[in-house]
């Protein structure tokens, strides 16, 4: 293992370890909230039993109980039932959050175990340890680390050539306005209007830049709304019609790492289609109705040689097709590509929801 890759392995190991410690703390907090909420639910359930018993007594003595007492008891019963339903729903959300974090922590522990093996093998001092042959799983981790580093370099260039350059131009325009205020107010006002337009354009492009990095809707509302929003923006940008179909409950939330993996894979293949396939249309089908989350991306573009594209992706060490396949496999899923020259491409992603 080269010294550069070894440093990246160590850096990634430290980041995963710190994340694991944070998840442990969050799990303790969630467990405490679950215990408190469970206690409150039990109390509210007991109150509902008492109110139900009171209603039965009223029904048995309906002719002798004052009308006002009947109304008050029924109102209290409805209110208590509503609160109990809400509290049970909150408890279910907390339990789902706990289970999701436990799944995430289990995956982190697997990654930490693999990284620890890599790190200990490189530091063992045994002749040839620096060039140790990795298991397939270990090689997968190394490739993902290398791809992440390559993407960081790409991101730095995009920041420099995009938002950073535009902000520099805005500063220069502001200085021009400042100098013109005393000498030529009319020209200064014109330049201010130009500056306002430039600021708005920069703001919109920066928002798009941030959304491409990590759409906030994915964290806030989940995979389905995030894909809908991204497809709309993608279609507006590329001019290619895109259709989205979905089966299951739209409110279904997967583990965060599953949602991110599916979203990034769909994003990768949509961008590849726009850049290379020249399609007249593109469709996305998402199925969350079952134990396996399935996403299907289809286009009617020019098609490509799948083996050749995967080999090129591996050689470039970027977060491309090969890295997406490895990420899906790490989550116990599959990513299959069918492509025929002149007849388009079909990508099927399947990841277990449990």
C-alpha positions as CSV (number, residue, x, y, z in Angstrom):
1,X,0.0,0.0,0.0
2,X,1.4,3.4,-1.0
3,X,2.0,6.0,1.8
4,X,-0.6,8.2,0.2
5,X,-3.3,5.5,0.3
6,X,-2.2,4.5,3.8
7,X,-2.8,8.1,5.0
8,X,-6.2,8.1,3.4
9,X,-7.1,4.8,5.0
10,X,-6.0,6.2,8.4
11,X,-8.0,9.4,7.9
12,X,-11.1,7.5,6.8
13,X,-10.7,5.1,9.8
14,X,-10.5,8.1,12.2
15,X,-13.6,9.7,10.6
16,X,-15.6,6.4,10.8
17,X,-14.5,5.9,14.4
18,X,-15.6,9.5,15.4
19,X,-18.9,9.0,13.6
20,X,-19.4,5.7,15.4
21,X,-18.8,7.4,18.8
22,X,-21.3,10.1,17.8
23,X,-23.9,7.5,16.8
24,X,-23.4,5.7,20.2
25,X,-24.1,9.0,22.0
26,X,-27.2,9.6,19.8
27,X,-28.5,6.1,20.5
28,X,-28.2,6.6,24.2
29,X,-30.2,9.8,23.9
30,X,-32.9,8.1,21.7
31,X,-33.1,5.2,24.1
32,X,-33.7,7.7,27.0
33,X,-36.4,9.4,24.9
34,X,-38.0,6.1,24.1
35,X,-38.2,5.1,27.8
36,X,-39.7,8.5,28.7
37,X,-42.2,8.3,25.8
38,X,-43.1,4.7,26.7
39,X,-43.9,5.8,30.3
40,X,-46.1,8.6,29.1
41,X,-47.9,6.3,26.6
42,X,-48.6,3.9,29.5
43,X,-50.0,6.7,31.6
44,X,-52.2,7.9,28.8
45,X,-53.4,4.4,28.0
46,X,-54.4,4.0,31.7
47,X,-56.3,7.3,31.5
48,X,-58.1,6.1,28.4
49,X,-59.1,2.9,30.3
50,X,-60.5,5.0,33.1
51,X,-62.4,7.3,30.8
52,X,-63.8,4.3,28.9
53,X,-65.0,2.8,32.1
54,X,-66.7,6.1,33.0
55,X,-68.4,6.1,29.6
56,X,-69.8,2.6,30.2
57,X,-71.2,3.8,33.5
58,X,-72.8,6.7,31.8
59,X,-74.3,4.4,29.2
60,X,-75.8,2.2,31.9
61,X,-77.3,5.2,33.6
62,X,-78.0,7.5,30.7
63,X,-81.3,8.7,32.0
64,X,-80.0,9.9,35.4
65,X,-76.7,11.5,34.3
66,X,-76.8,15.2,33.6
67,X,-76.4,16.1,29.9
68,X,-73.4,18.4,30.7
69,X,-71.6,15.5,32.3
70,X,-72.2,13.2,29.3
71,X,-70.9,15.9,26.9
72,X,-67.8,16.6,29.1
73,X,-67.0,12.9,29.4
74,X,-67.3,12.2,25.6
75,X,-65.1,15.3,24.9
76,X,-62.5,14.0,27.4
77,X,-62.6,10.6,25.7
78,X,-62.0,12.0,22.3
79,X,-59.2,14.3,23.5
80,X,-57.5,11.4,25.4
81,X,-57.8,9.1,22.4
82,X,-56.3,11.8,20.1
83,X,-53.4,12.4,22.5
84,X,-52.7,8.7,22.9
85,X,-52.7,8.2,19.1
86,X,-50.2,11.1,18.7
87,X,-48.0,9.9,21.5
88,X,-47.9,6.3,20.1
89,X,-47.0,7.8,16.7
90,X,-44.2,9.8,18.2
91,X,-42.9,6.6,20.0
92,X,-43.0,4.7,16.7
93,X,-40.9,7.5,15.0
94,X,-38.4,7.3,17.8
95,X,-38.2,3.5,17.6
96,X,-37.7,3.8,13.8
97,X,-35.0,6.4,14.3
98,X,-33.2,4.1,16.8
99,X,-33.4,1.1,14.5
100,X,-32.0,3.1,11.6
101,X,-29.1,4.4,13.7
102,X,-28.4,0.8,14.8
103,X,-28.3,-0.4,11.2
104,X,-26.0,2.5,10.3
105,X,-23.7,1.7,13.3
106,X,-23.5,-1.9,12.2
107,X,-22.4,-0.9,8.8
108,X,-19.8,1.5,10.3
109,X,-18.5,-1.3,12.5
110,X,-18.0,-3.5,9.4
111,X,-16.1,-0.7,7.6
112,X,-14.0,0.1,10.7
113,X,-13.1,-3.6,10.9
114,X,-11.9,-3.7,7.3
115,X,-10.0,-0.4,7.6
116,X,-8.3,-1.6,10.8
117,X,-7.1,-4.7,9.0
118,X,-5.7,-2.5,6.2
119,X,-4.1,-0.2,8.6
120,X,-2.5,-2.9,10.8
121,X,-1.3,-4.7,7.7
122,X,0.5,-1.6,6.4
123,X,2.1,-0.9,9.8
124,X,3.1,-4.4,10.8
125,X,6.6,-4.0,9.6
126,X,6.5,-7.4,7.9
127,X,8.4,-7.4,4.6
128,X,6.0,-6.9,1.8
129,X,3.2,-5.8,4.2
130,X,3.1,-2.4,2.4
131,X,2.1,-4.3,-0.8
132,X,-0.3,-6.7,0.9
133,X,-2.9,-8.3,-1.3
134,X,-6.3,-7.1,-0.2
135,X,-9.5,-9.2,0.1
136,X,-12.3,-8.1,-2.3
137,X,-14.0,-6.2,0.5
138,X,-10.8,-4.4,1.5
139,X,-10.0,-3.5,-2.1
140,X,-13.5,-2.0,-2.3
141,X,-12.8,0.2,0.7
142,X,-9.5,1.4,-0.8
143,X,-11.1,2.2,-4.1
144,X,-13.9,4.2,-2.5
145,X,-11.4,6.2,-0.5
146,X,-9.4,6.9,-3.6
147,X,-12.6,7.9,-5.5
148,X,-13.6,10.2,-2.6
149,X,-10.2,12.0,-2.7
150,X,-10.5,12.4,-6.5
151,X,-13.9,13.9,-6.1
152,X,-12.6,16.3,-3.4
153,X,-10.0,17.6,-5.9
154,X,-12.7,17.9,-8.6
155,X,-14.9,19.8,-6.1
156,X,-12.1,22.2,-5.2
157,X,-11.6,23.0,-8.9
158,X,-15.4,23.5,-9.4
159,X,-15.5,25.8,-6.4
160,X,-12.5,27.8,-7.7
161,X,-13.9,28.1,-11.3
162,X,-17.5,28.6,-10.2
163,X,-18.7,30.4,-7.1
164,X,-15.3,31.6,-6.0
165,X,-14.6,33.2,-9.4
166,X,-18.1,34.8,-9.5
167,X,-17.7,36.2,-6.0
168,X,-14.4,37.8,-7.1
169,X,-16.2,39.4,-10.0
170,X,-18.9,40.7,-7.7
171,X,-16.3,42.4,-5.5
172,X,-14.7,44.1,-8.5
173,X,-18.2,45.4,-9.6
174,X,-18.9,46.7,-6.1
175,X,-15.6,48.6,-6.2
176,X,-16.5,50.1,-9.6
177,X,-19.8,51.3,-8.2
178,X,-18.1,52.8,-5.2
179,X,-15.7,54.9,-7.4
180,X,-18.6,56.1,-9.6
181,X,-20.8,57.4,-6.9
182,X,-19.2,60.9,-6.7
183,X,-18.2,61.3,-10.3
184,X,-21.2,59.8,-12.2
185,X,-24.2,58.9,-10.1
186,X,-26.3,57.9,-13.1
187,X,-23.6,55.5,-14.2
188,X,-23.2,54.2,-10.7
189,X,-26.9,53.5,-10.5
190,X,-26.6,51.5,-13.8
191,X,-23.7,49.5,-12.4
192,X,-25.6,48.8,-9.2
193,X,-28.5,47.4,-11.3
194,X,-25.9,45.2,-13.1
195,X,-24.4,44.2,-9.8
196,X,-27.9,43.2,-8.4
197,X,-28.5,41.0,-11.5
198,X,-25.0,39.4,-11.1
199,X,-25.6,38.7,-7.4
200,X,-28.9,37.1,-8.1
201,X,-27.4,34.9,-10.9
202,X,-24.5,33.9,-8.6
203,X,-26.9,33.1,-5.8
204,X,-29.1,30.9,-8.0
205,X,-26.1,29.0,-9.4
206,X,-24.6,28.6,-6.0
207,X,-27.9,27.1,-4.8
208,X,-27.9,24.7,-7.7
209,X,-24.2,23.8,-6.9
210,X,-25.1,23.1,-3.2
211,X,-28.2,21.1,-4.2
212,X,-26.1,18.9,-6.5
213,X,-23.7,18.2,-3.6
214,X,-26.4,17.3,-1.1
215,X,-30.1,18.1,-1.6
216,X,-31.6,19.2,1.7
217,X,-34.9,17.7,0.7
218,X,-33.3,14.2,0.9
219,X,-32.6,14.7,4.6
220,X,-35.8,16.5,5.4
221,X,-38.5,14.7,3.4
222,X,-36.9,11.6,2.0
223,X,-36.0,9.9,-1.2
224,X,-39.2,10.3,-3.2
225,X,-39.6,14.1,-3.0
226,X,-35.8,14.5,-3.5
227,X,-35.9,12.5,-6.7
228,X,-38.9,14.3,-8.0
229,X,-37.3,17.7,-7.4
230,X,-34.0,16.6,-8.9
231,X,-35.6,15.2,-12.0
232,X,-37.6,18.4,-12.6
233,X,-34.4,20.5,-12.3
234,X,-32.5,18.0,-14.4
235,X,-35.1,18.1,-17.2
236,X,-35.2,21.9,-17.2
237,X,-31.4,22.1,-17.4
238,X,-31.0,19.4,-20.1
239,X,-34.2,19.8,-22.1
240,X,-34.7,16.1,-21.9
241,X,-38.2,15.0,-20.8
242,X,-38.1,12.9,-17.7
243,X,-40.9,10.8,-16.2
244,X,-41.1,9.5,-12.6
245,X,-43.2,6.6,-11.4
246,X,-43.5,5.4,-7.8
247,X,-45.1,2.5,-5.9
248,X,-45.3,2.2,-2.2
249,X,-45.9,4.7,0.6
250,X,-44.4,8.1,-0.2
251,X,-43.7,8.7,3.5
252,X,-41.5,5.6,3.7
253,X,-38.1,6.4,4.9
254,X,-35.1,4.2,4.3
255,X,-31.9,4.2,6.3
256,X,-30.1,7.4,5.5
257,X,-27.2,5.6,3.8
258,X,-29.6,3.6,1.6
259,X,-31.4,6.8,0.5
260,X,-28.1,8.6,-0.3
261,X,-26.8,5.6,-2.2
262,X,-29.9,5.2,-4.3
263,X,-30.1,9.0,-4.9
264,X,-26.4,9.2,-5.9
265,X,-26.7,6.2,-8.2
266,X,-29.8,7.6,-10.0
267,X,-28.0,11.0,-10.2
268,X,-24.9,9.4,-11.7
269,X,-26.8,7.6,-14.4
270,X,-29.0,10.5,-15.3
271,X,-26.0,12.8,-15.7
272,X,-24.2,10.1,-17.8
273,X,-27.3,9.8,-20.0
274,X,-27.4,13.6,-20.6
275,X,-23.6,13.8,-21.3
276,X,-23.1,10.8,-23.5
277,X,-26.4,9.0,-24.5
278,X,-28.3,11.8,-26.4
279,X,-31.7,10.4,-25.3
280,X,-35.0,11.8,-26.3
281,X,-36.6,10.7,-23.0
282,X,-35.7,9.2,-19.6
283,X,-37.8,7.4,-17.1
284,X,-37.2,6.6,-13.4
285,X,-39.3,3.9,-11.6
286,X,-38.9,3.6,-7.8
287,X,-40.5,0.8,-5.8
288,X,-40.5,0.9,-2.0
289,X,-43.3,-1.6,-1.6
290,X,-41.5,-4.6,-0.1
291,X,-38.3,-5.7,1.6
292,X,-36.2,-4.5,-1.2
293,X,-35.9,-0.9,-2.5
294,X,-35.7,-0.9,-6.3
295,X,-34.9,1.9,-8.7
296,X,-34.9,1.5,-12.5
297,X,-33.4,4.1,-14.8
298,X,-34.1,3.8,-18.5
299,X,-33.3,5.9,-21.5
300,X,-33.6,5.5,-25.3
301,X,-30.1,6.9,-26.1
302,X,-27.2,5.6,-28.1
303,X,-26.2,2.9,-25.6
304,X,-22.7,1.9,-24.7
305,X,-20.3,-1.1,-24.0
306,X,-20.9,-1.8,-20.3
307,X,-17.6,-3.7,-19.6
308,X,-15.6,-0.9,-21.3
309,X,-17.4,1.8,-19.3
310,X,-16.8,0.0,-16.0
311,X,-13.1,-0.5,-16.9
312,X,-12.7,3.2,-17.8
313,X,-14.4,4.2,-14.5
314,X,-12.0,2.0,-12.5
315,X,-9.0,3.5,-14.3
316,X,-10.1,7.0,-13.6
317,X,-10.6,6.4,-9.9
318,X,-13.6,8.7,-9.8
319,X,-17.1,8.2,-8.2
320,X,-18.5,6.7,-11.4
321,X,-20.2,3.5,-12.4
322,X,-17.7,1.1,-10.7
323,X,-17.7,2.9,-7.4
324,X,-21.6,3.1,-7.4
325,X,-21.7,-0.7,-8.0
326,X,-19.3,-1.2,-5.0
327,X,-21.3,1.1,-2.7
328,X,-24.5,-0.8,-3.5
329,X,-22.8,-4.2,-3.0
330,X,-21.5,-3.0,0.4
331,X,-25.1,-2.5,1.4
332,X,-26.0,-6.1,0.3
333,X,-27.6,-4.9,-2.9
334,X,-27.1,-5.3,-6.6
335,X,-26.7,-2.9,-9.6
336,X,-27.2,-4.3,-13.0
337,X,-26.7,-2.5,-16.3
338,X,-28.2,-3.5,-19.7
339,X,-27.2,-1.4,-22.7
340,X,-27.5,-2.0,-26.5
341,X,-26.0,0.3,-29.1
342,X,-28.8,2.3,-30.7
343,X,-31.4,0.9,-28.3
344,X,-30.7,2.7,-25.0
345,X,-29.8,1.7,-21.5
346,X,-31.5,0.2,-18.5
347,X,-30.1,0.3,-15.0
348,X,-31.7,-1.7,-12.1
349,X,-30.6,-0.9,-8.5
350,X,-31.9,-3.1,-5.6
351,X,-31.0,-2.6,-2.0
352,X,-32.5,-4.5,1.0
353,X,-34.6,-2.2,3.2
354,X,-33.9,-4.2,6.4
